[in-house]
């Protein structure tokens, strides 16, 4: 090789670089990063790599990839409307290509120019009641004269803080009431004649674990007495194989005397764990709640504590102020 003017060391290096595909580098990056991540998050990242990146660019030599190539999977995700997932995958790409540069597999990081290619969606805040009015809401739910399933659904919404579609399309097979866990899949089996019935977490590859407080479990046990013989948890009144209408909860809230455009709406229940009242009564994330799961449990405890009747020792907001109370 030297006789031909070729440096054998350089030739070997180039052959090694050419042999490193994006997938091989991404897997090495994932293995290294997993030592710092929680196991569930590590699984989520791997699922997104396999779902969004490997099919399109996994087999390509990493040295040959440019910014346009890296944009392809991001554009595909954006077309599905999951902008939050696209932003996370963009971060993975930037981190993986940064690792490739550190290993001298590439000389320029093409992922730097991805910055700004995805615009975060404008956040529309749904109306949600302030903390001081939650006892009033509890009282109105208790005295609601409509369908029992609707009343229980509204009450459960105060404990689980999930999206409307996650709730309405829930199947009994997703619940483990003994363990107190609800596993929401990324997609669900389609329901004939029901638009968007496959919606789960809205994030391909994700399984959303929702912790269930004893109060939430008790509510679900009551709901099971009504719909336990069906596949759907929140079955429609007319057709059990169809979910209750998206407007059912809002209609019930209006019958309770609330303006669903300015005071509270079904989708506004999700604001409670991170809303205005969490800043008033609940401790900060840095105090002792380090995950969204812990915040859900604390917020649920706050709602229990504000009930007009003591439940499991919670009778006033003051009971929620310290870790020992939880």
Protein Blocks (a to p, Z undefined) as FASTA:
>chain_A
ZZnopafklmmmmmmmmmmcfklmmmmmmmmmmmmpcfklmmmmmmmmmmmmmmmmmmpc
fklpcfklmmmmmmmmmmnopamlmmmmmmmmmmmmmmmmmnopafbdfklmmgopaccd
dddddddddfklmmmmmmmmmmpcbdfklmmmmmmmmmnopafklmmmpcfklpcfknop
acddfbdcddehiahklpcnhpghiacdddddfklmmmmmmmmmmmmmpmblblcfklmm
bccdfklmmmmmmmnopafklmocfklmmmmmmmmklmmmmccfklmpcbfklmmmmmmm
mmmmmpmbdeehiabfklmmpmklZZ
